[in-house]
Amino acid sequence: MPVLNLRSDFAGADSLPEQMAAIGRRARQAGRKMALASAQTKDIALQRIAERLRADREAILRENERDVTAAQEAGQSAALIDRLKLDGRRLESIAEAVEKVGALADPVGRQLAAIERPNGLLIERVAVPLGVIGVIFESRPNVTADAGALCLKAGNAAILRAGSDSFRTSQAIARAMSQGLEEAGLPADAIQIVPTRDRAAVGLMLAGLDGCVDVIVPRGGRSLVERVQAEAKVPVFAHLDGINHVYIDRAADLDMARTVLLNSKMRRVSVCGAAETLLVDRACAETHLKPLVTALLEAGCAVRGDAATRAVDPRVTEASDADWSTEYLDAVIAARVVDGLDEAIAHIERYGSHHTDAIITEDEEAARRFLAEVDSAIVTHNASTQFADGGEFGFGAEIGIATGRMHARGPVGVEQLTTFKYRVHGRGQTRP
């Protein structure tokens, strides 16, 4: 059965480079077939995958329990274990996300532009799959399903390399996905998971597997992303950190500010869309700062602040310069008072990571300037930073958040997993 790209003989006679090259070749062959698959066939496959995820519920949760236990015994952080852990509700959400991807419009074959030249040539720009996408991720097992489903919908093949923390869970999910593909008549090798914890496999993927990998997507911490960006011989969709800000403008409604801030920080502290810094306009600090800091502290969030912030509550500890550029991924936030919108934007430009930043204000002109001048992939007005998610954008799911400027930016969904080609239609024209 082709799903045995998880096979136990991976560490057999062939060397690791030979084995990884074989995965690349199978992915390339599967990718050609996926590029020609009809929208209906892809959607049937995604429905079969969702059904397999539900049918394999006990097996997947059993493997996840093993991963969680191993992480706890290794002394991993509570934030990492939260990202790793699945239960019935989270697994059902994964299956539903796959179904939502299936319900999206097919991104392949879209006419992006049409040009009629004076000589009668008709030139179309049409969306086509990227090819083979390598996804390297760490502790989030849901990435296996999200990334795989998005790649398939866009007519691509995917090579997934899970971190050691989520290794067993990711294999179980990938197994269900390959089975769903086969049931729909598509190549099981369109989803392959690297069946080894050997970190050398990452280096081989970054080298492109003899030209078989077209793009790499890293999902993980700074060390992983820095390595990928430094070593990759193929294009990369990535972000280093989610150092996200919530700026409370002088015209902010206090109740709204409190609600949005708490959701931005505390809804789920371990996600890349979580707020890490609170900025408060000095013009409203007298009325807004203390209630906001108190709300954070009472919600269980540690606050590290400047002198003005420490003055409103003795529980606030001193912020160091490093705090302004730290992605905590934990119940910790840095807070400072700024002299208006200009200083807030300057702070974000200096310390931010171009991921997601929010302004809370009833002043439409201040909001317009913030949205125009803050150079981040996602900027929000009177809305939580935790909307930085492909599902919330209507993409069904996401393969990651890209903070670069080439090709994709923000949540990377099915449309961003396509490129384009030109089709030129003539009637015998020649160039003089």
Secondary structure, 3 states (H helix, E strand, C coil): CHHHHHCHHHHCCCCHHHHHHHHHHHHHHHHHHHHHCCHHHHHHHHHHHHHHHHHCHHHHHHHHHHHHHHHHHCCCCHHHHHHHCCCHHHHHHHHHHHHHHHHCCCCCCCEEEEEECCCCCEEEEEEEECCEEEEEECCCCHHHHHHHHHHHHCCCEEEEECCCCCHHHHHHHHHHHHHHHHHCCCCHHHEEECCCCCCHHHHHHHCCCCCCCCEEEEECCHHHHHHHHHHCCCCECCCCCCCEEEEECCCCCHHHHHHHHHHHHHCCCCCCCCEEEEEEEHHHHHHHHHHHHHHHHHCCCEEEECHHHHCCCCCCEECCHHHHHCCCCCCEEEEEEECHHHHHHHHHHHHCCCCEEEEECCCHHHHHHHHHHCCCCEEEECCCHHHCCCCCCCCCCCCCEECCCCCCCEECCCHHHEEEEEEEECCCCCCC
